[in-house]
Amino acid sequence: MRGISQDSLPQRSGTSRVQGKAPAKIYIEHADLLSYDASLMPGVQKLKGNIILKHGNATMTCDSAYLNEEAQTFEAFGEVHMVQADTVNMYSRYLFYDGVTKLARLRHNVHLANKTTDLYTDSLDYDRIADIAYYFEGGSVSDAKNTLTSDYGQFLPATNDAEFRYNVKLVGEKTTLTTEHLFYNTHTQIGSYEGETLIESDSGQIISQRGVYDVGKDIGILLDRSSVFSGSKTLTGDSIYYDGGAKFGEAFGRMELADTAQRAILFGDYGFFDDKRNYAFATSRAYAEDYSQKDTLYVSADTLELISVPIRDRIKLDSLLSDTTSGKKPDTLQRYLRGYHHVRIFRRDAQAIGDSMSYISSDSILSLYGHPYMWSEARQLSGDTTFFYFRYGKLDYVDVLGNTLAVEHIDSVDYYNQMRGDKLRAYVADSTLRQINVDGNVETILYMKEEKSNDYTGMNRMTSSTMYVTLDSGIVKKSSWKGPVSGKLYPLSMASSAELNRLKEFVWASDRRPMSKEAVIYGMDSLSQTKTLPPPLSDLRKFSGAQAALTAYAPFDRAAEQDSLRADSIQKARKPLTGTVYRARYQYVLRPKKEEEPTSPPPLINTSWVYKAFSNKEDQDSSSTSSSIGILERKN
């Protein structure tokens, strides 16, 4: 960094920049034997027995050593022990130390320990200036509850921050995490991972590409299309907040919640499940697929709920649902699918719309409220409330209560058979209407057809207290009226008036009928492809209840901010150096790792690691470590 004043450079934590003074020397505090032979090893002293060397606030002990006072380096052998500031202890069978760069390279049975963490490896480099230790030939880091293994790892003893790459595995008391890249704090037990990640715990399993996970609390923020498996439920979303202890999952963006026990799948832009309450929720383009019957039921609404209640506790839910009918109970769970506002339903044998709905799986009853409409073939049923009863996976019959109206479009011309009353029951067989019973203040309009010519000959308008209609292949074969009956048969020439050929409150709402599952599912085309996608979440603070896990990103945010401040300072400080500088800024490059590199380091090879966390995928490209393992080399 020529042309930059030493005073203008921001100081790295733990780094000493002194002008006009030589760096501290390595001192021999004790040795049983000291010898020197210039002919064999010029400038190198040989020490043996109970050796104690000091350099600043670091103390090193060993059985034997070579000390080069001029180069300020030494090699240590035997029972090597290095203590940094009375807080970090390192043990090995070999040590190479450079007093100018304050770099230590430990080899063979290496053990680093501070108050809370133990690191084990066979090759470890420790930079005293940056207070960073890293291994690159495999190692492990353990705290009181968890053990981490990886091919590459680095550890900051002062902050307990660590980074791991390649074949990373964390094993805890209740959790196992496998990934390729992990930032982890051994004190907080919070990790930030990137790449294909599998998290297994007592509460379930997580598959994720990027996110933050609190190992101790089993809480995670999962990004980049993750999935959570908990019991019978699978939650998938662009972004997920998950609390394993509470058995709670919350998803944002393209949410999918599959429940194999309830044989249903919920979809929406937002949703959550509470496994302890057996409750699931979806909203914003929400829809559900219920495959508990032979024919899949598709339901969409502004809001959907999926609830499971043990059969023995069913009475407790009576206040939530009305007009339930007892039926077959093959399962131990009573399952409810409920929808609120703008309900749309599609099955191959029936379609419907309404304001709200409730579906009871064990009784196979689907209830529609808010003046719903139901269609089957060319017939439409409407009223205040509609109940669909299914049997053996097929629609059995339909009850319509209050202001009931049945309409059948009978020809390409403007002819409609109509039945109106207080309540109506329609029986279905093989997806076809077989019988319609209307009761209470019945009004009917039926068009009469000549069997031989197949032409319509007249219109019959009747009133009665009860009416029965029998159909065959969708054609009215028999009709009968009971109670006080009155009416009149009109020729077609007199039946063209709307006042005559339409009952009061007649509506033919075929334009509102969902004709396919794509018409039920918001944002889908005929090929079942999503037309539009919700915008991705860019701010983790949009997650409710996730504030605790957000603390995992705080150190990385600070590191990025410091890097930015340093860059700004360097750009502004363009003035010549003054005085003598013994501490230079270093540039780090990655040299390829040889296939059979010796464990003993070559003399005067200065290595270290620049700690730089990332907060998104793009930042990975700026990391100092490539996708293949190498050795970081610090250049003066």
C-alpha positions as CSV (number, residue, x, y, z in Angstrom):
1,M,0.0,0.0,0.0
2,R,2.5,2.6,-1.1
3,G,1.5,6.2,-0.9
4,I,-0.7,5.6,2.2
5,S,0.2,7.1,5.6
6,Q,0.5,4.5,8.3
7,D,-1.5,6.7,10.6
8,S,-4.4,6.8,8.2
9,L,-4.9,3.0,8.2
10,P,-7.6,1.6,10.5
11,Q,-6.1,-0.6,13.1
12,R,-7.1,-4.3,13.1
13,S,-8.2,-5.5,16.6
14,G,-5.1,-6.8,18.3
15,T,-2.7,-5.3,15.8
16,S,0.3,-3.1,16.9
17,R,1.5,-0.5,14.5
18,V,4.6,1.2,15.9
19,Q,6.8,3.7,14.0
20,G,10.5,4.1,14.5
21,K,10.8,1.0,16.8
22,A,11.8,-2.6,15.9
23,P,9.3,-5.3,16.8
24,A,9.6,-7.1,20.1
25,K,12.2,-9.9,20.1
26,I,11.8,-13.5,21.1
27,Y,13.4,-14.1,24.5
28,I,14.7,-17.3,26.0
29,E,13.4,-17.5,29.5
30,H,14.8,-20.9,30.3
31,A,16.5,-23.9,28.7
32,D,18.5,-26.7,30.3
33,L,21.0,-26.7,27.4
34,L,21.9,-24.1,24.7
35,S,24.4,-24.8,21.9
36,Y,25.5,-23.1,18.7
37,D,27.5,-24.4,15.7
38,A,27.9,-21.8,13.0
39,S,29.3,-24.3,10.6
40,L,26.2,-26.5,10.8
41,M,23.4,-24.0,11.3
42,P,24.5,-20.4,10.9
43,G,22.6,-18.0,13.1
44,V,20.6,-20.7,14.7
45,Q,20.8,-21.7,18.4
46,K,19.9,-25.2,19.5
47,L,17.9,-25.5,22.8
48,K,17.1,-28.6,24.8
49,G,15.2,-29.4,28.0
50,N,12.3,-27.5,29.7
51,I,12.4,-24.6,27.2
52,I,10.5,-21.5,27.9
53,L,10.3,-18.8,25.2
54,K,8.4,-15.5,25.4
55,H,7.3,-13.1,22.7
56,G,5.1,-10.2,23.9
57,N,2.1,-11.7,25.8
58,A,2.7,-15.2,24.3
59,T,4.6,-17.9,26.1
60,M,5.9,-21.1,24.4
61,T,7.3,-24.2,26.1
62,C,8.7,-27.4,24.5
63,D,11.3,-30.1,24.8
64,S,13.7,-28.9,22.1
65,A,13.9,-26.0,19.7
66,Y,15.9,-24.1,17.0
67,L,16.0,-20.3,17.5
68,N,17.1,-17.9,14.8
69,E,17.5,-14.5,16.6
70,E,18.3,-12.6,13.5
71,A,15.2,-13.8,11.6
72,Q,13.2,-13.9,14.8
73,T,11.9,-17.4,14.1
74,F,12.0,-20.7,15.9
75,E,11.0,-24.3,15.5
76,A,9.8,-26.3,18.6
77,F,9.6,-30.1,19.0
78,G,8.2,-32.5,21.6
79,E,5.6,-31.5,24.1
80,V,4.8,-28.1,22.6
81,H,2.6,-25.7,24.5
82,M,1.8,-22.1,23.5
83,V,-0.2,-19.7,25.7
84,Q,-1.7,-16.5,24.2
85,A,-2.5,-13.8,26.7
86,D,-3.4,-16.4,29.4
87,T,-6.6,-17.1,27.6
88,V,-5.8,-19.4,24.7
89,N,-3.8,-22.6,25.1
90,M,-2.4,-24.5,22.1
91,Y,-0.7,-27.9,22.2
92,S,1.1,-29.9,19.5
93,R,4.2,-32.0,18.7
94,Y,5.7,-29.4,16.4
95,L,5.6,-25.6,16.1
96,F,7.1,-23.1,13.7
97,Y,6.8,-19.5,14.9
98,D,7.6,-16.2,13.1
99,G,8.1,-13.4,15.5
100,V,8.0,-10.7,12.9
101,T,4.6,-11.7,11.4
102,K,3.4,-13.3,14.7
103,L,2.3,-16.4,12.8
104,A,2.4,-19.8,14.5
105,R,2.1,-23.1,12.6
106,L,1.4,-26.1,14.7
107,R,1.5,-29.7,13.5
108,H,0.7,-33.2,14.8
109,N,-1.9,-33.8,17.5
110,V,-2.9,-30.2,17.7
111,H,-5.3,-29.0,20.5
112,L,-6.4,-25.4,20.9
113,A,-8.5,-24.5,24.0
114,N,-10.1,-21.5,25.6
115,K,-12.6,-21.3,28.4
116,T,-15.5,-22.7,26.4
117,T,-14.2,-24.4,23.3
118,D,-11.7,-27.1,22.2
119,L,-10.3,-27.4,18.7
120,Y,-8.6,-30.6,17.5
121,T,-6.7,-31.1,14.3
122,D,-3.4,-32.3,12.9
123,S,-2.4,-29.0,11.2
124,L,-3.3,-25.6,12.6
125,D,-2.1,-22.1,11.8
126,Y,-2.6,-19.3,14.3
127,D,-2.3,-15.5,13.5
128,R,-1.7,-13.7,16.8
129,I,-2.3,-10.3,15.1
130,A,-5.8,-11.2,13.9
131,D,-6.4,-13.7,16.7
132,I,-7.5,-16.3,14.2
133,A,-6.7,-20.0,14.2
134,Y,-7.5,-22.2,11.1
135,Y,-7.1,-25.7,9.9
136,F,-7.2,-27.0,6.4
137,E,-6.7,-30.8,6.6
138,G,-9.7,-31.7,8.7
139,G,-10.5,-30.9,12.3
140,S,-13.2,-30.6,14.9
141,V,-14.4,-27.8,17.3
142,S,-16.3,-28.8,20.4
143,D,-18.2,-26.8,23.1
144,A,-20.1,-28.1,26.1
145,K,-22.9,-29.5,24.0
146,N,-21.9,-29.7,20.3
147,T,-19.1,-31.0,18.2
148,L,-18.3,-29.6,14.7
149,T,-16.2,-31.4,12.1
150,S,-15.1,-30.1,8.7
151,D,-12.3,-30.2,6.1
152,Y,-11.5,-26.5,6.7
153,G,-12.2,-24.4,9.7
154,Q,-11.2,-21.2,11.4
155,F,-11.8,-20.0,14.9
156,L,-11.6,-16.7,16.7
157,P,-10.9,-17.5,20.4
158,A,-11.7,-13.9,21.6
159,T,-15.3,-13.9,20.2
160,N,-15.9,-17.7,19.8
161,D,-16.8,-17.1,16.2
162,A,-16.0,-19.9,13.8
163,E,-16.3,-20.7,10.1
164,F,-16.4,-24.2,8.6
165,R,-16.2,-25.3,4.9
166,Y,-16.6,-28.6,3.1
167,N,-18.2,-31.7,4.6
168,V,-19.4,-29.8,7.7
169,K,-21.2,-31.7,10.3
170,L,-22.5,-30.5,13.7
171,V,-23.5,-33.1,16.2
172,G,-25.3,-32.0,19.4
173,E,-27.4,-33.5,22.1
174,K,-30.6,-33.3,20.1
175,T,-29.5,-31.9,16.7
176,T,-27.4,-33.0,13.8
177,L,-26.6,-30.4,11.1
178,T,-24.9,-31.3,7.8
179,T,-23.8,-28.6,5.3
180,E,-21.0,-27.3,3.1
181,H,-20.5,-23.8,4.6
182,L,-21.3,-22.7,8.2
183,F,-20.6,-19.7,10.4
184,Y,-21.1,-20.6,14.0
185,N,-20.6,-19.1,17.5
186,T,-19.7,-21.7,20.1
187,H,-21.1,-19.5,22.9
188,T,-24.5,-18.5,21.4
189,Q,-24.8,-21.8,19.5
190,I,-26.2,-19.8,16.5
191,G,-25.1,-20.7,13.0
192,S,-25.5,-19.2,9.6
193,Y,-25.2,-21.7,6.8
194,E,-25.1,-21.7,3.0
195,G,-25.5,-24.5,0.5
196,E,-27.4,-27.8,0.6
197,T,-28.2,-28.2,4.4
198,L,-29.9,-31.0,6.4
199,I,-30.9,-30.3,10.0
200,E,-32.2,-33.2,12.0
201,S,-33.6,-32.8,15.6
202,D,-36.1,-34.4,17.9
203,S,-38.7,-32.0,16.6
204,G,-38.3,-33.0,12.9
205,Q,-36.1,-32.4,9.9
206,I,-35.1,-29.4,7.8
207,I,-33.8,-29.2,4.3
208,S,-32.6,-25.7,3.4
209,Q,-30.2,-23.8,1.1
210,R,-29.4,-20.8,3.3
211,G,-30.4,-19.5,6.7
212,V,-29.8,-19.0,10.4
213,Y,-30.3,-21.7,13.0
214,D,-30.1,-21.6,16.8
215,V,-28.9,-25.1,17.8
216,G,-29.7,-24.7,21.5
217,K,-33.2,-23.4,21.0
218,D,-34.1,-25.3,17.8
219,I,-35.2,-22.1,16.1
220,G,-34.4,-21.2,12.5
221,I,-34.8,-18.7,9.8
222,L,-34.8,-20.6,6.5
223,L,-34.3,-19.0,3.1
224,D,-34.1,-19.9,-0.5
225,R,-37.0,-22.3,-0.7
226,S,-36.7,-24.5,2.4
227,S,-38.7,-27.4,3.8
228,V,-39.6,-28.4,7.4
229,F,-40.7,-31.9,8.2
230,S,-42.6,-32.2,11.6
231,G,-44.6,-35.3,12.3
232,S,-47.1,-35.8,9.5
233,K,-46.7,-32.2,8.2
234,T,-44.3,-30.8,5.6
235,L,-43.9,-27.0,5.3
236,T,-42.2,-25.5,2.3
237,G,-41.8,-21.9,1.5
238,D,-39.5,-19.3,0.0
239,S,-38.7,-18.1,3.6
240,I,-39.6,-19.9,6.8
241,Y,-39.5,-19.1,10.5
242,Y,-39.4,-22.4,12.5
243,D,-39.5,-23.0,16.2
244,G,-39.0,-26.7,16.9
245,G,-39.6,-26.5,20.6
246,A,-43.0,-24.9,20.0
247,K,-43.6,-27.1,17.0
248,F,-44.5,-24.0,15.0
249,G,-43.6,-23.1,11.4
250,E,-44.4,-19.9,9.5
251,A,-43.8,-19.6,5.8
252,F,-43.6,-16.6,3.4
253,G,-43.9,-16.9,-0.4
254,R,-45.2,-19.9,-2.3
255,M,-46.1,-21.7,0.9
256,E,-47.0,-25.4,0.7
257,L,-48.2,-27.3,3.8
258,A,-48.8,-31.0,3.2
259,D,-50.3,-33.2,6.0
260,T,-50.3,-36.9,5.2
261,A,-52.4,-37.7,8.3
262,Q,-55.2,-35.3,7.1
263,R,-54.5,-36.2,3.5
264,A,-54.6,-32.6,2.5
265,I,-52.3,-29.9,1.1
266,L,-52.6,-26.2,1.8
267,F,-51.1,-23.5,-0.5
268,G,-50.8,-19.8,-0.2
269,D,-48.4,-16.8,-0.2
270,Y,-48.4,-17.0,3.6
271,G,-49.2,-19.7,6.1
272,F,-48.2,-21.4,9.3
273,F,-48.8,-24.6,11.3
274,D,-49.1,-25.1,15.1
275,D,-48.5,-28.8,15.6
276,K,-49.3,-28.7,19.3
277,R,-52.8,-27.4,18.5
278,N,-53.1,-29.5,15.2
279,Y,-53.9,-26.3,13.4
280,A,-52.8,-25.0,10.0
281,F,-53.5,-21.7,8.3
282,A,-53.1,-20.2,4.8
283,T,-54.0,-16.9,3.2
284,S,-53.2,-14.8,0.1
285,R,-54.1,-16.8,-3.0
286,A,-54.8,-19.7,-0.6
287,Y,-56.1,-23.0,-1.9
288,A,-56.2,-26.6,-0.7
289,E,-56.2,-30.1,-2.2
290,D,-58.0,-32.7,-0.2
291,Y,-57.3,-36.3,-1.4
292,S,-59.0,-38.1,1.5
293,Q,-61.7,-39.2,-1.0
294,K,-61.5,-41.0,-4.3
295,D,-62.0,-37.8,-6.2
296,T,-59.6,-34.9,-5.2
297,L,-61.4,-31.8,-3.8
298,Y,-59.9,-28.4,-4.7
299,V,-60.9,-25.5,-2.5
300,S,-59.8,-21.8,-2.6
301,A,-60.7,-18.9,-0.3
302,D,-59.2,-15.7,1.1
303,T,-58.3,-17.7,4.2
304,L,-58.1,-21.5,4.8
305,E,-57.8,-23.4,8.0
306,L,-57.0,-27.1,8.5
307,I,-57.8,-28.5,12.0
308,S,-57.5,-32.0,13.5
309,V,-59.5,-33.0,16.6
310,P,-59.5,-36.4,18.3
311,I,-62.9,-38.1,17.8
312,R,-63.4,-38.2,21.6
313,D,-63.0,-34.4,21.7
314,R,-65.4,-33.7,18.9
315,I,-68.1,-32.3,21.2
316,K,-65.7,-29.5,22.2
317,L,-65.9,-28.2,18.6
318,D,-69.7,-28.0,18.4
319,S,-69.6,-24.3,19.1
320,L,-67.4,-23.7,16.1
321,L,-69.5,-25.6,13.5
322,S,-73.3,-26.0,13.2
323,D,-75.6,-28.4,11.5
324,T,-73.1,-31.3,11.7
325,T,-74.4,-34.7,10.9
326,S,-73.0,-37.9,12.4
327,G,-71.6,-40.5,10.1
328,K,-68.9,-43.0,9.5
329,K,-65.8,-42.5,11.7
330,P,-63.0,-44.7,10.3
331,D,-60.2,-42.6,11.8
332,T,-59.1,-41.4,15.2
333,L,-59.0,-37.8,14.1
334,Q,-61.9,-35.5,13.0
335,R,-60.5,-33.3,10.3
336,Y,-61.9,-29.9,9.4
337,L,-61.1,-27.8,6.4
338,R,-62.6,-24.3,6.7
339,G,-62.6,-21.4,4.3
340,Y,-63.6,-17.8,4.7
341,H,-64.7,-15.4,1.9
342,H,-64.8,-16.0,-1.8
343,V,-64.9,-19.8,-1.6
344,R,-64.5,-21.7,-4.8
345,I,-64.8,-25.5,-5.0
346,F,-64.1,-28.0,-7.8
347,R,-64.6,-31.7,-8.1
348,R,-65.3,-33.6,-11.3
349,D,-68.9,-34.4,-10.2
350,A,-69.7,-31.0,-8.6
351,Q,-68.5,-27.4,-8.4
352,A,-69.6,-24.6,-6.1
353,I,-69.0,-21.1,-4.8
354,G,-69.9,-19.4,-1.6
355,D,-68.8,-17.0,1.1
356,S,-67.5,-19.5,3.6
357,M,-67.3,-23.3,3.9
358,S,-66.5,-26.2,6.3
359,Y,-65.5,-29.7,5.3
360,I,-65.7,-32.6,7.9
361,S,-63.5,-35.5,6.7
362,S,-64.8,-38.3,8.9
363,D,-68.5,-37.5,8.1
364,S,-67.7,-36.5,4.6
365,I,-69.8,-33.4,4.9
366,L,-69.1,-30.1,3.1
367,S,-71.1,-27.1,4.2
368,L,-71.3,-23.9,2.2
369,Y,-72.7,-20.6,3.7
370,G,-73.5,-17.1,2.4
371,H,-76.0,-17.9,-0.5
372,P,-73.8,-20.5,-2.2
373,Y,-74.2,-21.9,-5.7
374,M,-73.6,-25.5,-6.7
375,W,-73.4,-27.0,-10.2
376,S,-73.6,-30.5,-11.5
377,E,-73.8,-31.1,-15.2
378,A,-76.4,-28.6,-16.6
379,R,-78.0,-28.0,-13.2
380,Q,-77.6,-25.3,-10.7
381,L,-78.6,-25.3,-7.0
382,S,-78.6,-22.2,-4.8
383,G,-79.9,-21.2,-1.4
384,D,-78.9,-19.7,2.0
385,T,-76.9,-22.8,3.0
386,T,-75.8,-25.9,1.2
387,F,-74.6,-29.3,2.6
388,F,-72.9,-31.8,0.4
389,Y,-72.8,-35.4,1.7
390,F,-70.2,-37.8,0.3
391,R,-70.3,-41.6,0.6
392,Y,-67.4,-43.9,-0.3
393,G,-65.6,-41.0,-1.9
394,K,-68.5,-40.0,-4.1
395,L,-71.2,-37.3,-3.9
396,D,-74.3,-38.9,-2.4
397,Y,-76.8,-36.1,-2.0
398,V,-77.1,-32.4,-1.4
399,D,-79.3,-30.4,1.0
400,V,-80.1,-26.8,0.3
401,L,-81.8,-24.7,3.0
402,G,-83.6,-21.4,2.8
403,N,-84.6,-19.6,-0.4
404,T,-83.7,-22.7,-2.5
405,L,-83.7,-22.5,-6.2
406,A,-82.9,-25.3,-8.7
407,V,-82.3,-24.4,-12.3
408,E,-81.7,-26.6,-15.3
409,H,-80.7,-25.3,-18.7
410,I,-82.5,-27.7,-20.9
411,D,-81.7,-26.6,-24.4
412,S,-79.6,-24.3,-26.5
413,V,-82.6,-21.9,-26.5
414,D,-83.6,-19.8,-23.5
415,Y,-85.5,-22.6,-21.7
416,Y,-84.9,-23.3,-18.0
417,N,-86.6,-25.8,-15.7
418,Q,-86.9,-24.2,-12.3
419,M,-87.9,-25.3,-8.8
420,R,-88.2,-23.1,-5.8
421,G,-89.0,-23.8,-2.1
422,D,-87.9,-23.6,1.5
423,K,-85.6,-26.6,1.3
424,L,-84.4,-29.0,-1.3
425,R,-82.6,-32.4,-1.4
426,A,-80.9,-33.6,-4.6
427,Y,-79.7,-37.3,-4.8
428,V,-76.7,-38.1,-7.0
429,A,-75.6,-41.4,-8.4
430,D,-72.6,-41.9,-10.7
431,S,-72.0,-38.2,-10.8
432,T,-75.6,-37.6,-12.2
433,L,-78.7,-36.2,-10.5
434,R,-81.3,-38.9,-10.0
435,Q,-83.9,-37.3,-7.8
436,I,-84.9,-33.8,-6.5
437,N,-87.2,-33.3,-3.6
438,V,-88.5,-29.8,-2.8
439,D,-90.5,-28.9,0.3
440,G,-92.3,-25.8,1.6
441,N,-93.9,-23.2,-0.6
442,V,-92.9,-25.0,-3.8
443,E,-93.0,-23.2,-7.2
444,T,-92.0,-24.9,-10.4
445,I,-91.6,-24.3,-14.1
446,L,-91.2,-27.4,-16.2
447,Y,-91.0,-27.5,-20.0
448,M,-93.0,-30.4,-21.5
449,K,-91.4,-32.4,-24.3
450,E,-92.9,-34.7,-26.9
451,E,-91.2,-38.1,-26.7
452,K,-91.6,-39.0,-30.4
453,S,-90.6,-35.7,-32.0
454,N,-88.3,-34.6,-29.1
455,D,-89.8,-31.1,-29.4
456,Y,-91.0,-28.9,-26.6
457,T,-94.7,-28.4,-26.6
458,G,-95.5,-26.3,-23.6
459,M,-94.5,-24.9,-20.2
460,N,-96.1,-26.1,-16.9
461,R,-96.1,-23.6,-14.0
462,M,-97.2,-25.1,-10.7
463,T,-97.4,-24.3,-6.9
464,S,-97.6,-26.9,-4.1
465,S,-96.3,-27.8,-0.7
466,T,-94.1,-30.6,-1.8
467,M,-92.6,-31.8,-5.2
468,Y,-90.7,-34.9,-6.3
469,V,-88.8,-35.1,-9.6
470,T,-87.2,-38.3,-11.0
471,L,-84.5,-38.1,-13.6
472,D,-82.9,-40.6,-16.0
473,S,-79.6,-39.8,-17.7
474,G,-80.3,-36.2,-16.8
475,I,-83.8,-36.1,-18.3
476,V,-86.9,-35.5,-16.2
477,K,-88.9,-38.7,-16.4
478,K,-91.4,-38.2,-13.7
479,S,-92.7,-35.4,-11.5
480,S,-95.3,-35.3,-8.8
481,W,-96.8,-32.7,-6.5
482,K,-98.4,-33.1,-3.0
483,G,-100.5,-30.8,-0.8
484,P,-102.6,-28.0,-2.2
485,V,-101.7,-28.0,-5.9
486,S,-102.5,-25.3,-8.4
487,G,-101.0,-24.5,-11.8
488,K,-101.5,-24.1,-15.5
489,L,-100.0,-25.5,-18.7
490,Y,-99.0,-22.8,-21.2
491,P,-98.3,-23.3,-24.9
492,L,-94.8,-22.2,-26.0
493,S,-96.3,-19.3,-27.9
494,M,-97.5,-17.8,-24.6
495,A,-94.4,-18.7,-22.6
496,S,-92.0,-16.2,-24.0
497,S,-92.6,-13.5,-21.4
498,A,-89.9,-13.3,-18.6
499,E,-92.7,-12.6,-16.1
500,L,-94.2,-16.0,-17.0
501,N,-91.2,-18.2,-17.6
502,R,-89.0,-17.0,-14.8
503,L,-89.5,-17.6,-11.0
504,K,-88.9,-14.8,-8.6
505,E,-85.2,-14.3,-7.8
506,F,-84.2,-16.4,-10.9
507,V,-80.4,-16.4,-11.5
508,W,-78.4,-18.4,-13.9
509,A,-74.8,-17.9,-12.8
510,S,-72.9,-20.1,-15.2
511,D,-70.3,-17.4,-15.7
512,R,-69.2,-17.8,-12.0
513,R,-68.9,-21.6,-12.3
514,P,-65.3,-23.0,-11.8
515,M,-65.0,-25.4,-14.7
516,S,-61.5,-26.8,-13.8
517,K,-59.1,-26.9,-10.9
518,E,-57.2,-24.0,-12.6
519,A,-60.3,-21.9,-12.2
520,V,-60.1,-22.5,-8.4
521,I,-56.4,-22.1,-8.0
522,Y,-55.4,-18.4,-8.1
523,G,-52.6,-17.5,-10.5
524,M,-52.6,-20.8,-12.4
525,D,-53.1,-21.3,-16.1
526,S,-54.5,-24.4,-17.9
527,L,-51.1,-26.1,-17.8
528,S,-51.0,-25.7,-14.0
529,Q,-48.1,-23.3,-14.3
530,T,-47.9,-20.3,-12.0
531,K,-48.5,-17.1,-13.8
532,T,-47.0,-14.7,-11.3
533,L,-44.8,-15.2,-8.3
534,P,-44.8,-13.1,-5.1
535,P,-41.7,-10.8,-4.6
536,P,-39.0,-12.4,-2.6
537,L,-38.5,-11.3,1.0
538,S,-35.3,-9.2,1.2
539,D,-35.6,-8.1,4.8
540,L,-35.5,-10.8,7.5
541,R,-37.2,-8.4,9.9
542,K,-40.5,-9.1,8.2
543,F,-40.6,-12.4,10.1
544,S,-42.7,-12.2,13.2
545,G,-41.2,-13.8,16.3
546,A,-37.7,-14.2,14.7
547,Q,-35.9,-11.4,16.5
548,A,-33.8,-13.8,18.6
549,A,-32.4,-15.5,15.5
550,L,-31.6,-12.2,13.8
551,T,-28.8,-11.7,16.3
552,A,-26.8,-14.3,14.3
553,Y,-26.3,-11.8,11.5
554,A,-25.2,-8.9,13.7
555,P,-21.5,-9.8,13.8
556,F,-21.5,-10.3,10.0
557,D,-23.2,-6.9,9.5
558,R,-20.6,-5.2,11.7
559,A,-17.8,-6.9,9.8
560,A,-19.2,-5.7,6.4
561,E,-19.6,-2.2,7.8
562,Q,-15.9,-2.2,9.1
563,D,-14.7,-3.3,5.6
564,S,-16.6,-0.5,4.0
565,L,-15.2,2.1,6.4
566,R,-11.7,0.8,5.8
567,A,-12.1,1.1,2.1
568,D,-13.4,4.7,2.4
569,S,-10.4,5.6,4.7
570,I,-7.9,4.1,2.3
571,Q,-9.3,6.1,-0.7
572,K,-9.1,9.3,1.3
573,A,-5.6,8.7,2.7
574,R,-3.4,9.4,-0.4
575,K,-0.3,10.9,1.2
576,P,3.4,9.6,1.4
577,L,4.5,7.4,4.3
578,T,6.6,9.1,7.1
579,G,9.0,7.4,9.4
580,T,9.9,3.7,9.5
581,V,7.1,1.2,9.3
582,Y,7.6,-2.3,10.7
583,R,4.0,-3.4,10.4
584,A,2.7,-3.6,6.8
585,R,-0.7,-4.4,5.5
586,Y,-0.8,-7.8,4.1
587,Q,-2.3,-9.2,0.9
588,Y,-3.7,-12.8,1.1
589,V,-3.7,-15.1,-1.9
590,L,-4.7,-18.8,-2.2
591,R,-2.1,-21.1,-3.5
592,P,-3.1,-24.6,-4.6
593,K,-2.7,-27.3,-2.1
594,K,-0.2,-30.0,-3.2
595,E,-1.2,-33.6,-3.2
596,E,1.4,-34.6,-0.7
597,E,2.4,-31.5,1.2
598,P,4.7,-32.1,4.1
599,T,3.3,-31.6,7.6
600,S,6.4,-29.7,8.7
601,P,6.2,-26.2,7.2
602,P,8.8,-24.8,4.9
603,P,10.8,-22.0,6.5
604,L,9.4,-18.5,6.5
605,I,6.1,-19.3,4.9
606,N,3.6,-16.8,6.4
607,T,0.0,-17.9,6.4
608,S,-3.2,-16.6,7.9
609,W,-6.8,-16.1,7.1
610,V,-8.7,-12.9,6.6
611,Y,-12.1,-13.3,8.3
612,K,-14.9,-12.1,6.2
613,A,-18.5,-13.3,6.6
614,F,-21.1,-13.1,3.9
615,S,-24.8,-12.3,4.2
616,N,-26.0,-13.4,0.8
617,K,-25.0,-15.7,-2.0
618,E,-23.2,-13.2,-4.1
619,D,-20.8,-12.4,-1.3
620,Q,-19.5,-15.9,-1.4
621,D,-17.6,-15.0,-4.5
622,S,-15.6,-12.4,-2.5
623,S,-14.6,-14.9,0.2
624,S,-10.8,-15.6,0.4
625,T,-11.3,-19.4,0.1
626,S,-12.0,-21.0,-3.2
627,S,-14.3,-23.9,-3.8
628,S,-11.3,-26.3,-3.6
629,I,-9.2,-26.5,-0.5
630,G,-6.0,-24.6,-0.6
631,I,-3.5,-22.8,1.6
632,L,-3.9,-19.1,2.4
633,E,-0.6,-17.3,1.9
634,R,0.1,-13.9,3.3
635,K,2.3,-11.7,1.1
636,N,4.4,-8.8,2.5
